[in-house]
Amino acid sequence: MPLGDSITAGVNSTGATGYRDVLLDHLHRLGHDADFVGPCVDALESQGDPDYAAIPGITIEGLAGLLPQWVPAARPDWVLVHIGTNNMYGPEYTAAPGHLRAFVDTLLRLAPSAGILLASIIPSRVPEWQAHIDEYNRHVRRIAEEAGDGNQVFFVDMAPALHAAAEGDDLSDLVHPNDQGYAKMAAVWRDALHARLPAPDGGPILLHNPHLQTPWLSDAVQQARGNAPAYFPGWTNQGVNAYHGRLAGLDNGSNAVGLFTAPGFLGISTRLATTPGHPVQVTFRARANMLGVGVACGEPAALGRTFGIQAEGHPPATVTVTDDWRTWTYDFTPAGPDTELRFSPGGQAGCGPLFTDVVARENSS
């Protein structure tokens, strides 16, 4: 869960994703199957995972008031906290450490099994604000060291990674990073997470959005059909049904796709940055679509149970699903540096089978 204010939201970054897209790419290249969670979605996200938890302009105490609503619903394994910048602008900055201590205590209560990465906040171009930031960051370190049982809250020294100067620095204005600054933040988060995450199960993950996250689905809007607006960052949608995870019987942070047959609807595809000669294994979970007439799928008994998967330049494979979720694999060896991976309808009526959690890993050994 990327948690914070406008800096976490990505203000003034290209694509408005801040450090998040770069961090996700870092983690995938290291082999970690990471998934961002949070109540906010980036409607302009084009590549990675649109979920986060941040509000521009919010203070520590303001964000603390949202934690009871946000954290239990998202159930994060790790929380990436960068908060306090909006407390630095006036004399009230002296109260910020007390607010942060209460904030961390609330996080520990709401997410007792999550790891918390508590970051020092990045620098400012305003000397007065920078003096406040320097003092505040000394408290951030101490709060992290004193909180929890020593195995749950970890200090991340973000501040030295970015530089603020009159020109040629890592900021886009008085307090927000530019793309270079956000990339430096991503590298700090990457190193802090990689040292603490379980060892990956395989090689680099080649997909930007393995879990079919989309800004178009939420608790309020749980399904979308057709080519648009049901798109998925990093994927090309040429005709699928998009289902919120809970509607598809999932509760793991993933959404699901239902394939169906209609003129011009060819399924969903993505492009993988492959290495010629390095085998790739694609894993995914699939099942029959049992959602029924309530979501315009028809009677389950009438639905087909097959769909196709194909890597560009390789023979297609046909998947025949059952009523229960099952994990499938598809292996291929790419001949070039760019390979399309496509899931295609199998000719069934109605909504077609469901699939999710598509992870393409390269065997780089």
N, C-alpha and C positions, 0 to 999 in steps of 0.2 A: 504494500500500500504506500504509494508516494503521497506523503501527507504534509501540507503546509499552506503557503499563501501564493502570491502571484509568481514567485520564483519557481515553485513546484508546478504551477499551472502552465508555465512556459511563456510568459509575457515577453514580447519583443524577439522571440525566436522564429526562425523560418518554420512554417507549419504549425506554430503555436504548440509544439510538443516539448519544448525545453530540453531537459536532459533525458526524457523518458525513452524516446526512440533509440537514441544512441546507447543508452544503458541496456535496453532489451537486446539490441544487436550484439553488444559485448557479451552478455550472459549466454545468448544462443551460440555464439562462436566458441564459448568455453564449454558448451554442451549442457548447460542448465536449462531445463524446461520451465522457464519462468512465465508467470502470468500476473499482470497487474490487476489490482482490485480497487474498488472505491465507487462512490455514488455519482461521481462526475464523469461525463463522457465528452471526448473531443469530437464534435461533429465534422470537423475538417480533417481528421486523421486519415492519411492515405496509405500508410505502410504498416504500422505496428499495432499496439494494443491501446484502445482509446480510453481505458479506465484509469481514474486517479481520484484523489481526495484533497482538494485545495480550493480556496476562494481568494481571489485578489483583494488586497487591502485588509485582510483579516488579521487581528492580533492574537497573541497566545491565548488570552482568556476567551476571546470570541470563538476560536477554534475548539477550545476545550468544551464549550457548550454543545458542540455538534458531535463530539465523540460518542456519547451514548447512543445516538441514532446511527452513526456511520460504522463504527467498529464491529459491533456484534453481527450486523448484517453482512459485512464483507468477510469476516473471519480470516484476517491476514495471518500468514506465517511469519512475515517480517514487516515492520513498519519503518519507513525511511522518513525521518522527521527533520525538516529544515524550517524553523519558525522563530519569529522574534523581530524580524526587520521592521515591521510596522509599529513596534513598541519603542523604537530607538529615536523617534523624531522630536520628543519633548522631554520635559522634566520627569514625566512619569516613567521614564526608562528604568529608574532605580527599582521599580516594582516588578520588572520583567523576570528576574530570577525566581522570585516567589511564585509568580504565575507559572513559570516553567516547571517548578518542582511539583506543583499541584497537577499540572498537565500530565507529567510523567506518571504520577501516582494514579491518575484516572486511567491512563492507558494500561498500566499494569493490572488494574482491577478488571477492565473490560476485555483484555486479551492476555490472560494469565499464562498462556503457552506460547505466545509470540515473542520473537526477538525484536528488540527496538534498537535501531541505529540512530543515535541522537547527534546531530551535526552542529558544529559551530557555524554561525551564519557568515555569508560572504561579505567582502568589504564594500564600502561606499566611497564615492568621490568627495563627499562633504566632510571636512575635517571634524566638525562637531559631532556628527553622527558616527564617524569612525571611532572617535574616543569612546562613545557609548558602546559601540559594537565590541571593541577590545575588552572593555570591562565585563560586558555581558558574556562574552565567550569564555572568559575564565570561570564564570559560574556554570556555564554549560558543561564544561569538562568535569567540574566537581560533582554536579548533580548526576551525571552519567555514572561516575565512579561510586557514588553513594547509593544509587537507586537499586531496587531489587535485591537479588541474592548474589550479584556478581557474575551471573551467567545468563542474564537476560537483556540488560541495557548496556550498550557499547558506545563509547565516544568515537565520533568520526570527525577528524579535524579538517573540515572543508575549507575554512577561511584561508589558509596559506596557499591553496591551489590556484586562487584567482587574484589578479592584480588590478588595482584601480589607480589610474593616473589621468592626466589631462588628455592624453591621446595615446593610441596604440595599446590600449589595455583590454581587459576581458569584459568590460561593461558596455551596455548600449545606451545607458542614461546614468542617473545618479546612483541607482541601486540594482538594476536588472542586468543579468549577463547578456552578452551577445552570443552568437552561435558558438564562437570559440570558447567563451566562458562556460556555456552549458555543456559543451563537450568535455571540459575539464571536470565539471561536477560529475558527469557520468562516469568518468574514469575513477574518481574517488569512491563513488558508490560501488562500482564494479569490484574494486580491490577489497572493500570492506565486506561485501557479500560473498565473493568467491572464497575468501578465507574461512567462511563460516557455513556455507551451504554444503549439503552432502555431496560426495563425489558424483559427477554425472554418470549416467548409465552407458553412454556411448560418445561418439564423436560430435562434431559441430552440428547444430540444428540449422537447417537451410531455409526455414520458413519464417517470415516476419510475423505471422499471426496464426500460430498452430491451433489455437482454440476457438477460431471463428468468431472472435469478438466483433461486435458491430455497434456503432452509436445509435442505430435505429431501433434497437430492442431494449426494453426496460420492463420494470414491474408493471408499468401502465400500458405499454405497447409491447405485447409478448409475441406477436407474429407479424410477418410481412411476406407478401408473395410476389413472384415475378422478378423482372430484371431490376427495377428501381421502385422505391428507394432502398430495397433490401440488399445493400452491398456490404462487403467485408473488407476492411483495410488489408492491403496486400494481395487480395484476390480479385479476379475478374468474374463477375456474376453474369452468366448468360442464361439464367432461368433456374431459380431454386426457391424453395420455401425456407424462410429463416425463422427459427424458433428460439425464444428465450429459454435458457437452460432449465428453469423449473417447469416450464410448460412441456418440455421434451422429457421430463422425468429425471433430469440431472440436477445436481446442486453442487457442482464442482468448479464454478466460475467459467464454464464453457457454454457456448451456444451450440445449436445443432442445425444441420441443413437437411431438408427433405427434397429429394430429386423427383421430378415429375415430367411427364411427356406433354409437350405442347409445341406447336409450330414455332421454329426459331429458338426454342429453349434448349440449349446445349449443355447445361450444367454449370459447373464452377471450376475455375482453373487458377493456377498461380505459376510464376516463373521462379526457378531455383538457380542460384549462382553455384553451379556444379563444377567439379574439377575433373577433367577428362581422365578416365581410367580408374577413378576412385569410386567403388561401389556405394550406392545409396540404398538405405532401407527406409521405407515409409510404413509407419504404423498408424492405425486409426481404429476407432471403435464404431460399430454399426449395429443396427437392429431393425426389425420391421417397424413401420410407422403405425402405431396403435392409438394415435390421438383421436381418431374418429370424426364423426360429423360435427362435433362442437367447434372444430377448427377447419371446417370445410374440406376434410380429408376423405369423406365417404366412409363406408363401413370397412373396418379393418380387414375383413375376410376378402374384400374385393381388391385389395391393394397388391401390386406386384412386390416381389422380394429380391429383385436383382438390380445391380447397377454396375457400371464399368469404371475402372481406374486405368490410366495409361500415362506413361512418361513418353515424351516426344521422341520418336525414332525407335520405339520399342513396342512389342506386341501388347495389346490390351489384356487385362485380366477381368474376369467376371466374378463379382461377389454375390453370393446368395445368402441372405441374412435369415436369422431366426427371430423368435419373439423376444429374446433376451439380448442385452448388450454383450458383444464379443469383440475381442481385439484381433485385428487382421494385419497381415504384413504384405508388402509388395516390394520386390527387390529389382533394381536395375543398375547398370553401369553406364554412366553418361559418356557420350563421345565428344561432347563440346562443353564450353564454359557456361552455357545458358540452356536450361531444359524446362519445357512446360510440363506441368503435372496437372492432369485433368480428371475430374469425376463426372461421369456422364450418365444420363437416365438409361434405364434398362427396358424401356417400352411399357412400363406399368401404367395403369390408370391411377387417378387420384393423386395423392401427395408423394408417393414413393417412399423408399427406405430412408431412415435417418442415419446420418453419420456425424462424427465430431472427433476432436482431439487428434488432428492429423499432424504427425511429427515426422519430418524427413531428416534423417541423420546421415551424415557422411562418414564412411569408414576411412579415416585419414592415415591409418597405420601403414 
